[in-house]
């Protein structure tokens, strides 16, 4: 099949509303959004606490978080596979080859991304902000909310980057989800499967969806950066 024919068939699939194709897109979006949502609150709080606290082993902890950013997702998938397999510590949950297991994997992938970027955003904030809040009698919780609100653009950028990371990964989704049609097949695992079968039309169609999502995410990030600069100028 020539590239021209494959591309034409890919757009025909997209425009025809092919149920199988859009089911794959839905599974990808669902598992990625839920995985990211589960990781967001603990990761943002952890990023703030690491950035604003001084304790023994802090530099080691930051080093470990940053090192986790470069872990291959297939390794995370392998560790999760061992934990969720029948003989694993969490085998009784029966999450292996299910969307629940995939969501857990996406959360683990997003966690270090959100922690590291939130940590950087809080470290870059003006320290006088927290000091002023404390002087005015704010509780520790109120100080944290004030600082996180001040660095909200950085936190939102972390969320966008984290979503891009989880929706485009293939290793963990393949190992934990099993690439089961109609259940755990995602955009990336479907592209890998269709390419191995020599069926390029669906792979290209899903690639178009993935590129469109990437463009939308980057557009949102650019808008956020513009808003952040505007907020900075207004002070």
C-alpha positions as protocol buffer text, in pm:
chain_id: "A"
residue {
  index: 1
  type: UNK
  ca { x: 0 y: 0 z: 0 }
}
residue {
  index: 2
  type: UNK
  ca { x: 139 y: 340 z: -97 }
}
residue {
  index: 3
  type: UNK
  ca { x: 158 y: 627 z: 152 }
}
residue {
  index: 4
  type: UNK
  ca { x: -96 y: 826 z: -51 }
}
residue {
  index: 5
  type: UNK
  ca { x: -353 y: 546 z: -40 }
}
residue {
  index: 6
  type: UNK
  ca { x: -290 y: 485 z: 331 }
}
residue {
  index: 7
  type: UNK
  ca { x: -336 y: 855 z: 416 }
}
residue {
  index: 8
  type: UNK
  ca { x: -655 y: 872 z: 207 }
}
residue {
  index: 9
  type: UNK
  ca { x: -797 y: 567 z: 385 }
}
residue {
  index: 10
  type: UNK
  ca { x: -692 y: 710 z: 721 }
}
residue {
  index: 11
  type: UNK
  ca { x: -889 y: 1030 z: 669 }
}
residue {
  index: 12
  type: UNK
  ca { x: -1183 y: 826 z: 536 }
}
residue {
  index: 13
  type: UNK
  ca { x: -1179 y: 631 z: 864 }
}
residue {
  index: 14
  type: UNK
  ca { x: -1170 y: 952 z: 1068 }
}
residue {
  index: 15
  type: UNK
  ca { x: -1451 y: 1118 z: 876 }
}
residue {
  index: 16
  type: UNK
  ca { x: -1671 y: 808 z: 866 }
}
residue {
  index: 17
  type: UNK
  ca { x: -1685 y: 795 z: 1246 }
}
residue {
  index: 18
  type: UNK
  ca { x: -1541 y: 443 z: 1256 }
}
residue {
  index: 19
  type: UNK
  ca { x: -1661 y: 296 z: 1587 }
}
residue {
  index: 20
  type: UNK
  ca { x: -1348 y: 89 z: 1655 }
}
residue {
  index: 21
  type: UNK
  ca { x: -1118 y: 384 z: 1594 }
}
residue {
  index: 22
  type: UNK
  ca { x: -1307 y: 627 z: 1817 }
}
residue {
  index: 23
  type: UNK
  ca { x: -1340 y: 356 z: 2086 }
}
residue {
  index: 24
  type: UNK
  ca { x: -958 y: 343 z: 2094 }
}
residue {
  index: 25
  type: UNK
  ca { x: -940 y: 724 z: 2122 }
}
residue {
  index: 26
  type: UNK
  ca { x: -1197 y: 718 z: 2404 }
}
residue {
  index: 27
  type: UNK
  ca { x: -1003 y: 453 z: 2603 }
}
residue {
  index: 28
  type: UNK
  ca { x: -683 y: 659 z: 2564 }
}
residue {
  index: 29
  type: UNK
  ca { x: -847 y: 981 z: 2681 }
}
residue {
  index: 30
  type: UNK
  ca { x: -1033 y: 812 z: 2968 }
}
residue {
  index: 31
  type: UNK
  ca { x: -732 y: 630 z: 3115 }
}
residue {
  index: 32
  type: UNK
  ca { x: -500 y: 929 z: 3067 }
}
residue {
  index: 33
  type: UNK
  ca { x: -734 y: 1186 z: 3224 }
}
residue {
  index: 34
  type: UNK
  ca { x: -826 y: 963 z: 3520 }
}
residue {
  index: 35
  type: UNK
  ca { x: -464 y: 862 z: 3578 }
}
residue {
  index: 36
  type: UNK
  ca { x: -356 y: 1226 z: 3572 }
}
residue {
  index: 37
  type: UNK
  ca { x: -643 y: 1330 z: 3801 }
}
residue {
  index: 38
  type: UNK
  ca { x: -546 y: 1066 z: 4060 }
}
residue {
  index: 39
  type: UNK
  ca { x: -184 y: 1182 z: 4061 }
}
residue {
  index: 40
  type: UNK
  ca { x: -246 y: 1558 z: 4062 }
}
residue {
  index: 41
  type: UNK
  ca { x: -339 y: 1636 z: 4424 }
}
residue {
  index: 42
  type: UNK
  ca { x: -71 y: 1422 z: 4600 }
}
residue {
  index: 43
  type: UNK
  ca { x: 193 y: 1527 z: 4345 }
}
residue {
  index: 44
  type: UNK
  ca { x: 125 y: 1902 z: 4373 }
}
residue {
  index: 45
  type: UNK
  ca { x: 123 y: 1884 z: 4755 }
}
residue {
  index: 46
  type: UNK
  ca { x: 444 y: 1677 z: 4753 }
}
residue {
  index: 47
  type: UNK
  ca { x: 611 y: 1921 z: 4511 }
}
residue {
  index: 48
  type: UNK
  ca { x: 516 y: 2216 z: 4733 }
}
residue {
  index: 49
  type: UNK
  ca { x: 635 y: 2045 z: 5055 }
}
residue {
  index: 50
  type: UNK
  ca { x: 969 y: 1943 z: 4904 }
}
residue {
  index: 51
  type: UNK
  ca { x: 1026 y: 2293 z: 4766 }
}
residue {
  index: 52
  type: UNK
  ca { x: 926 y: 2480 z: 5082 }
}
residue {
  index: 53
  type: UNK
  ca { x: 1069 y: 2252 z: 5353 }
}
residue {
  index: 54
  type: UNK
  ca { x: 1421 y: 2189 z: 5472 }
}
residue {
  index: 55
  type: UNK
  ca { x: 1493 y: 1837 z: 5598 }
}
residue {
  index: 56
  type: UNK
  ca { x: 1768 y: 1579 z: 5591 }
}
residue {
  index: 57
  type: UNK
  ca { x: 1774 y: 1389 z: 5263 }
}
residue {
  index: 58
  type: UNK
  ca { x: 1591 y: 1662 z: 5071 }
}
residue {
  index: 59
  type: UNK
  ca { x: 1854 y: 1683 z: 4798 }
}
residue {
  index: 60
  type: UNK
  ca { x: 1851 y: 1305 z: 4761 }
}
residue {
  index: 61
  type: UNK
  ca { x: 1471 y: 1310 z: 4731 }
}
residue {
  index: 62
  type: UNK
  ca { x: 1487 y: 1581 z: 4461 }
}
residue {
  index: 63
  type: UNK
  ca { x: 1753 y: 1378 z: 4280 }
}
residue {
  index: 64
  type: UNK
  ca { x: 1529 y: 1067 z: 4289 }
}
residue {
  index: 65
  type: UNK
  ca { x: 1225 y: 1260 z: 4161 }
}
residue {
  index: 66
  type: UNK
  ca { x: 1423 y: 1407 z: 3874 }
}
residue {
  index: 67
  type: UNK
  ca { x: 1577 y: 1069 z: 3796 }
}
residue {
  index: 68
  type: UNK
  ca { x: 1227 y: 917 z: 3778 }
}
residue {
  index: 69
  type: UNK
  ca { x: 1150 y: 1152 z: 3488 }
}
residue {
  index: 70
  type: UNK
  ca { x: 1384 y: 955 z: 3265 }
}
residue {
  index: 71
  type: UNK
  ca { x: 1257 y: 609 z: 3362 }
}
residue {
  index: 72
  type: UNK
  ca { x: 1129 y: 424 z: 3055 }
}
residue {
  index: 73
  type: UNK
  ca { x: 755 y: 364 z: 3079 }
}
residue {
  index: 74
  type: UNK
  ca { x: 804 y: -1 z: 2986 }
}
residue {
  index: 75
  type: UNK
  ca { x: 1001 y: -45 z: 3311 }
}
residue {
  index: 76
  type: UNK
  ca { x: 717 y: 108 z: 3509 }
}
residue {
  index: 77
  type: UNK
  ca { x: 485 y: -129 z: 3324 }
}
residue {
  index: 78
  type: UNK
  ca { x: 705 y: -426 z: 3416 }
}
residue {
  index: 79
  type: UNK
  ca { x: 708 y: -334 z: 3786 }
}
residue {
  index: 80
  type: UNK
  ca { x: 331 y: -285 z: 3783 }
}
residue {
  index: 81
  type: UNK
  ca { x: 284 y: -612 z: 3596 }
}
residue {
  index: 82
  type: UNK
  ca { x: 474 y: -799 z: 3869 }
}
residue {
  index: 83
  type: UNK
  ca { x: 271 y: -630 z: 4142 }
}
residue {
  index: 84
  type: UNK
  ca { x: -66 y: -695 z: 3973 }
}
residue {
  index: 85
  type: UNK
  ca { x: 1 y: -1048 z: 3850 }
}
residue {
  index: 86
  type: UNK
  ca { x: -167 y: -1337 z: 4030 }
}
residue {
  index: 87
  type: UNK
  ca { x: 133 y: -1396 z: 4256 }
}
residue {
  index: 88
  type: UNK
  ca { x: 199 y: -1022 z: 4304 }
}
residue {
  index: 89
  type: UNK
  ca { x: 132 y: -812 z: 4613 }
}
residue {
  index: 90
  type: UNK
  ca { x: -183 y: -662 z: 4455 }
}
residue {
  index: 91
  type: UNK
  ca { x: -291 y: -964 z: 4253 }
}
residue {
  index: 92
  type: UNK
  ca { x: -617 y: -989 z: 4449 }
}
residue {
  index: 93
  type: UNK
  ca { x: -733 y: -664 z: 4286 }
}
residue {
  index: 94
  type: UNK
  ca { x: -752 y: -836 z: 3943 }
}
residue {
  index: 95
  type: UNK
  ca { x: -637 y: -515 z: 3773 }
}
residue {
  index: 96
  type: UNK
  ca { x: -397 y: -677 z: 3527 }
}
residue {
  index: 97
  type: UNK
  ca { x: -514 y: -633 z: 3166 }
}
residue {
  index: 98
  type: UNK
  ca { x: -786 y: -392 z: 3277 }
}
residue {
  index: 99
  type: UNK
  ca { x: -843 y: -17 z: 3248 }
}
residue {
  index: 100
  type: UNK
  ca { x: -800 y: 12 z: 3628 }
}
residue {
  index: 101
  type: UNK
  ca { x: -446 y: -121 z: 3598 }
}
residue {
  index: 102
  type: UNK
  ca { x: -376 y: 116 z: 3310 }
}
residue {
  index: 103
  type: UNK
  ca { x: -503 y: 413 z: 3513 }
}
residue {
  index: 104
  type: UNK
  ca { x: -272 y: 311 z: 3800 }
}
residue {
  index: 105
  type: UNK
  ca { x: 18 y: 296 z: 3553 }
}
residue {
  index: 106
  type: UNK
  ca { x: -65 y: 638 z: 3408 }
}
residue {
  index: 107
  type: UNK
  ca { x: -73 y: 782 z: 3761 }
}
residue {
  index: 108
  type: UNK
  ca { x: 274 y: 642 z: 3835 }
}
residue {
  index: 109
  type: UNK
  ca { x: 409 y: 789 z: 3511 }
}
residue {
  index: 110
  type: UNK
  ca { x: 252 y: 1131 z: 3576 }
}
residue {
  index: 111
  type: UNK
  ca { x: 354 y: 1149 z: 3943 }
}
residue {
  index: 112
  type: UNK
  ca { x: 725 y: 1245 z: 3906 }
}
residue {
  index: 113
  type: UNK
  ca { x: 645 y: 1486 z: 3621 }
}
residue {
  index: 114
  type: UNK
  ca { x: 394 y: 1677 z: 3832 }
}
residue {
  index: 115
  type: UNK
  ca { x: 613 y: 1672 z: 4145 }
}
residue {
  index: 116
  type: UNK
  ca { x: 925 y: 1794 z: 3963 }
}
residue {
  index: 117
  type: UNK
  ca { x: 753 y: 2076 z: 3772 }
}
residue {
  index: 118
  type: UNK
  ca { x: 551 y: 2191 z: 4075 }
}
residue {
  index: 119
  type: UNK
  ca { x: 871 y: 2188 z: 4281 }
}
residue {
  index: 120
  type: UNK
  ca { x: 1046 y: 2405 z: 4021 }
}
residue {
  index: 121
  type: UNK
  ca { x: 752 y: 2647 z: 4005 }
}
residue {
  index: 122
  type: UNK
  ca { x: 738 y: 2688 z: 4385 }
}
residue {
  index: 123
  type: UNK
  ca { x: 1116 y: 2731 z: 4411 }
}
residue {
  index: 124
  type: UNK
  ca { x: 1097 y: 3009 z: 4151 }
}
residue {
  index: 125
  type: UNK
  ca { x: 826 y: 3196 z: 4345 }
}
residue {
  index: 126
  type: UNK
  ca { x: 912 y: 3505 z: 4547 }
}
residue {
  index: 127
  type: UNK
  ca { x: 990 y: 3380 z: 4905 }
}
residue {
  index: 128
  type: UNK
  ca { x: 848 y: 3704 z: 5046 }
}
residue {
  index: 129
  type: UNK
  ca { x: 501 y: 3582 z: 4948 }
}
residue {
  index: 130
  type: UNK
  ca { x: 500 y: 3299 z: 5206 }
}
residue {
  index: 131
  type: UNK
  ca { x: 671 y: 3523 z: 5465 }
}
residue {
  index: 132
  type: UNK
  ca { x: 404 y: 3792 z: 5421 }
}
residue {
  index: 133
  type: UNK
  ca { x: 124 y: 3537 z: 5452 }
}
residue {
  index: 134
  type: UNK
  ca { x: 277 y: 3400 z: 5774 }
}
residue {
  index: 135
  type: UNK
  ca { x: 315 y: 3753 z: 5911 }
}
residue {
  index: 136
  type: UNK
  ca { x: -54 y: 3815 z: 5844 }
}
residue {
  index: 137
  type: UNK
  ca { x: -141 y: 3508 z: 6052 }
}
residue {
  index: 138
  type: UNK
  ca { x: -212 y: 3258 z: 5776 }
}
residue {
  index: 139
  type: UNK
  ca { x: -212 y: 2888 z: 5869 }
}
residue {
  index: 140
  type: UNK
  ca { x: 26 y: 2645 z: 5694 }
}
residue {
  index: 141
  type: UNK
  ca { x: -261 y: 2529 z: 5472 }
}
residue {
  index: 142
  type: UNK
  ca { x: -348 y: 2890 z: 5379 }
}
residue {
  index: 143
  type: UNK
  ca { x: 19 y: 2966 z: 5306 }
}
residue {
  index: 144
  type: UNK
  ca { x: 36 y: 2663 z: 5075 }
}
residue {
  index: 145
  type: UNK
  ca { x: -283 y: 2763 z: 4892 }
}
residue {
  index: 146
  type: UNK
  ca { x: -153 y: 3121 z: 4852 }
}
residue {
  index: 147
  type: UNK
  ca { x: 181 y: 3009 z: 4708 }
}
residue {
  index: 148
  type: UNK
  ca { x: 21 y: 2750 z: 4477 }
}
residue {
  index: 149
  type: UNK
  ca { x: -224 y: 3012 z: 4350 }
}
residue {
  index: 150
  type: UNK
  ca { x: 67 y: 3243 z: 4278 }
}
residue {
  index: 151
  type: UNK
  ca { x: 243 y: 2972 z: 4073 }
}
residue {
  index: 152
  type: UNK
  ca { x: -80 y: 2842 z: 3916 }
}
residue {
  index: 153
  type: UNK
  ca { x: 48 y: 2890 z: 3561 }
}
residue {
  index: 154
  type: UNK
  ca { x: 347 y: 2670 z: 3636 }
}
residue {
  index: 155
  type: UNK
  ca { x: 121 y: 2404 z: 3792 }
}
residue {
  index: 156
  type: UNK
  ca { x: -114 y: 2412 z: 3493 }
}
residue {
  index: 157
  type: UNK
  ca { x: 186 y: 2378 z: 3260 }
}
residue {
  index: 158
  type: UNK
  ca { x: 288 y: 2073 z: 3465 }
}
residue {
  index: 159
  type: UNK
  ca { x: -59 y: 1924 z: 3415 }
}
residue {
  index: 160
  type: UNK
  ca { x: -44 y: 1981 z: 3040 }
}
residue {
  index: 161
  type: UNK
  ca { x: 303 y: 1831 z: 3017 }
}
residue {
  index: 162
  type: UNK
  ca { x: 195 y: 1537 z: 3234 }
}
residue {
  index: 163
  type: UNK
  ca { x: -107 y: 1469 z: 3013 }
}
residue {
  index: 164
  type: UNK
  ca { x: 114 y: 1473 z: 2705 }
}
residue {
  index: 165
  type: UNK
  ca { x: 350 y: 1227 z: 2874 }
}
residue {
  index: 166
  type: UNK
  ca { x: 80 y: 973 z: 2970 }
}
residue {
  index: 167
  type: UNK
  ca { x: -129 y: 980 z: 2653 }
}
residue {
  index: 168
  type: UNK
  ca { x: 175 y: 927 z: 2430 }
}
residue {
  index: 169
  type: UNK
  ca { x: 338 y: 643 z: 2626 }
}
residue {
  index: 170
  type: UNK
  ca { x: 316 y: 288 z: 2494 }
}
residue {
  index: 171
  type: UNK
  ca { x: 527 y: 61 z: 2717 }
}
residue {
  index: 172
  type: UNK
  ca { x: 318 y: 61 z: 3034 }
}
residue {
  index: 173
  type: UNK
  ca { x: -15 y: 52 z: 2847 }
}
residue {
  index: 174
  type: UNK
  ca { x: 102 y: -249 z: 2646 }
}
residue {
  index: 175
  type: UNK
  ca { x: 230 y: -448 z: 2947 }
}
residue {
  index: 176
  type: UNK
  ca { x: -45 y: -369 z: 3198 }
}
residue {
  index: 177
  type: UNK
  ca { x: -337 y: -329 z: 2957 }
}
residue {
  index: 178
  type: UNK
  ca { x: -252 y: -613 z: 2720 }
}
residue {
  index: 179
  type: UNK
  ca { x: -379 y: -424 z: 2411 }
}
residue {
  index: 180
  type: UNK
  ca { x: -722 y: -592 z: 2425 }
}
residue {
  index: 181
  type: UNK
  ca { x: -956 y: -468 z: 2150 }
}
residue {
  index: 182
  type: UNK
  ca { x: -1252 y: -270 z: 2281 }
}
residue {
  index: 183
  type: UNK
  ca { x: -1119 y: -275 z: 2639 }
}
residue {
  index: 184
  type: UNK
  ca { x: -757 y: -169 z: 2686 }
}
residue {
  index: 185
  type: UNK
  ca { x: -637 y: -82 z: 2337 }
}
residue {
  index: 186
  type: UNK
  ca { x: -505 y: 276 z: 2326 }
}
residue {
  index: 187
  type: UNK
  ca { x: -389 y: 504 z: 2046 }
}
residue {
  index: 188
  type: UNK
  ca { x: -22 y: 416 z: 2087 }
}
residue {
  index: 189
  type: UNK
  ca { x: -67 y: 39 z: 2133 }
}
residue {
  index: 190
  type: UNK
  ca { x: -306 y: 29 z: 1836 }
}
residue {
  index: 191
  type: UNK
  ca { x: -53 y: 213 z: 1617 }
}
residue {
  index: 192
  type: UNK
  ca { x: 216 y: -41 z: 1714 }
}
residue {
  index: 193
  type: UNK
  ca { x: -17 y: -334 z: 1642 }
}
residue {
  index: 194
  type: UNK
  ca { x: -152 y: -208 z: 1310 }
}
residue {
  index: 195
  type: UNK
  ca { x: 198 y: -122 z: 1187 }
}
residue {
  index: 196
  type: UNK
  ca { x: 322 y: -472 z: 1273 }
}
residue {
  index: 197
  type: UNK
  ca { x: 33 y: -615 z: 1066 }
}
residue {
  index: 198
  type: UNK
  ca { x: 110 y: -389 z: 771 }
}
residue {
  index: 199
  type: UNK
  ca { x: -228 y: -211 z: 814 }
}
residue {
  index: 200
  type: UNK
  ca { x: -123 y: 151 z: 801 }
}
residue {
  index: 201
  type: UNK
  ca { x: -457 y: 332 z: 752 }
}
residue {
  index: 202
  type: UNK
  ca { x: -581 y: 299 z: 1111 }
}
residue {
  index: 203
  type: UNK
  ca { x: -232 y: 369 z: 1246 }
}
residue {
  index: 204
  type: UNK
  ca { x: -209 y: 691 z: 1045 }
}
residue {
  index: 205
  type: UNK
  ca { x: -561 y: 793 z: 1149 }
}
residue {
  index: 206
  type: UNK
  ca { x: -473 y: 744 z: 1515 }
}
residue {
  index: 207
  type: UNK
  ca { x: -146 y: 927 z: 1458 }
}
residue {
  index: 208
  type: UNK
  ca { x: -343 y: 1223 z: 1322 }
}
residue {
  index: 209
  type: UNK
  ca { x: -554 y: 1223 z: 1639 }
}
residue {
  index: 210
  type: UNK
  ca { x: -240 y: 1210 z: 1855 }
}
residue {
  index: 211
  type: UNK
  ca { x: -74 y: 1496 z: 1663 }
}
residue {
  index: 212
  type: UNK
  ca { x: -394 y: 1702 z: 1690 }
}
residue {
  index: 213
  type: UNK
  ca { x: -396 y: 1649 z: 2067 }
}
residue {
  index: 214
  type: UNK
  ca { x: -28 y: 1749 z: 2086 }
}
residue {
  index: 215
  type: UNK
  ca { x: -96 y: 2069 z: 1890 }
}
residue {
  index: 216
  type: UNK
  ca { x: -393 y: 2156 z: 2112 }
}
residue {
  index: 217
  type: UNK
  ca { x: -189 y: 2094 z: 2428 }
}
residue {
  index: 218
  type: UNK
  ca { x: 96 y: 2313 z: 2305 }
}
residue {
  index: 219
  type: UNK
  ca { x: -150 y: 2585 z: 2206 }
}
residue {
  index: 220
  type: UNK
  ca { x: -294 y: 2573 z: 2558 }
}
residue {
  index: 221
  type: UNK
  ca { x: 59 y: 2594 z: 2701 }
}
residue {
  index: 222
  type: UNK
  ca { x: 139 y: 2899 z: 2486 }
}
residue {
  index: 223
  type: UNK
  ca { x: -183 y: 3067 z: 2601 }
}
residue {
  index: 224
  type: UNK
  ca { x: -89 y: 2998 z: 2963 }
}
residue {
  index: 225
  type: UNK
  ca { x: 259 y: 3140 z: 2913 }
}
residue {
  index: 226
  type: UNK
  ca { x: 104 y: 3451 z: 2758 }
}
residue {
  index: 227
  type: UNK
  ca { x: -133 y: 3489 z: 3052 }
}
residue {
  index: 228
  type: UNK
  ca { x: 155 y: 3440 z: 3295 }
}
residue {
  index: 229
  type: UNK
  ca { x: 361 y: 3717 z: 3133 }
}
residue {
  index: 230
  type: UNK
  ca { x: 56 y: 3945 z: 3126 }
}
residue {
  index: 231
  type: UNK
  ca { x: -4 y: 3881 z: 3498 }
}
residue {
  index: 232
  type: UNK
  ca { x: 362 y: 3959 z: 3567 }
}
residue {
  index: 233
  type: UNK
  ca { x: 347 y: 4290 z: 3381 }
}
residue {
  index: 234
  type: UNK
  ca { x: 32 y: 4395 z: 3567 }
}
residue {
  index: 235
  type: UNK
  ca { x: 207 y: 4375 z: 3909 }
}
